[in-house]
Amino acid sequence: MLNLSTPFSSFTLFNTQPPQLVYFNHFYSRTSHGSTTLKVNVSSESNDYSISHDSIVVGCGGISVDFLAAVSAYPNPDDKIRTTNLKIQGGGNVGNALTCVARLGLKPRIISKVANDSQGRDILDELQTDGVDTSFLVVSKEGTSPFTYIIVDNQMKTRTCIHTPGYPPMIPDDLSQSSLLSALHGARIVYFDGRLYETALVVAQEAVRKNIPILIDAEKPREGLDDLLKLADYVVCSAKFPQAWTKASTIPQALVSMLLRLPNIKFVIVTLGKDGCIMIERSVDAGPSTEIDIDSLVESLKTTKKETVTIPTCISSSVEKLKAKGIGTVSGRLYIGTAESISPSELIDTTGAGDAFIGAVLYAICAKFSPETMLCFSATVAAAKCRELGARSGLPYRTDLHLASFMQ
């Protein structure tokens, strides 16, 4: 669980105390490659960021081979163009997030399925090389492994994915009860990306029985996702999911709706790309009697951002009664996280940035980071990924100088 008692500064909107933008005590140094390294001084008296690097994270969901073709500009129909760069590497939400977790120093185990073909063997080899335990990965004797074509537009900095699912799909019978129990043994947290939902639900139900926290990646509405969300402790959403799932008129209202509809959720985060993220953390404290409109609070917090700061920062409110018009009220704390500002020359590819963010959130939960630190850390990890082509090439290792301040 997150260490929510850590005394980072927050504020009550409309009171006499000015809002505080949390970005710790920074100073910068230059690496040998000329990149900027953020140093964060964290007082050992107020924070306990200790973590056992034997911490086990279990992930269940999609893996694939990614065929990445970078082009100078996205083609028109019937065009013939050439790539400016080409890369073949592992992909898939859970594969990417667990690779991130492994590079940060934890012990991930993956539950998924591939075929015994060249692509499947490459997927296995790459995961094992990065330190992901593939003991619980099912290999079908026949069929095809999942793969994705990804067009990376160098001009608009977008990526377009064309995915082909693997065959045969994974079913609960592929995972024996003994394997399931072994996979969950000693786990600190279990992560699902919403794919392989029948198997995922079996794993999630067992995790609940064992009191293992669950994090769900809600990328888009999927079959069976609602059943998984009901069991979740934490949810991280893509920008489009909250409104698509709740039909709320704004993202902040949708987040309030999600917390009301999912009473077990401790926090929900929506990632917004270059616009950072928004998080609501549920509070058992009722907060003040006055209700605050969630949209107004978000806009008020945004006005306190320092536009000249290029590193990830976090602004937080105090515990409030957050009201969404026509939906309801939830007691919680609001956080606005900013993304790292990356120059156009450094921004190479956003493929897998959300997976990197989630991998960092998984690490932060195991490390008991405060919410403010978690959001800054996750944005830093996601930014590192965006400086390389593909979902995994840029994933940082825990020894990366850009992460040194968080790993102290």
Summary of the structure (lengths in Angstrom):
residues: 408
radius of gyration: 20.8
end to end distance: 19.6
largest distance: 67.3
contacts: 1419
relative contact order: 0.17
helix: 28%
strand: 27%
